[in-house]
Amino acid sequence: MRNKNNKHLGIEIDPELHYKLHYISKYYGRSANGEILYLIRQEIKAFEKLEGEIEVPKAAETK
């Protein structure tokens, strides 16, 4: 069941990239959504390692 506190993000993706995303996510035993979240978290972790932690304003947590 969807957590109503979470944000929804819709993206357009070309068919080749879509296929490859599903291929990789299946390989790792994740859903496509789970794979996207994993990749986003990895990129944020890498960015923060180089540039410093991103502070989230309190107002952004509730929007």
Secondary structure, 3 states (H helix, E strand, C coil): CCCCCCCCCCCCCCHHHHHHHHHHHHHCCCCHHHHHHHHHHHHHHHHHHHHCCCCCCHHHHHC
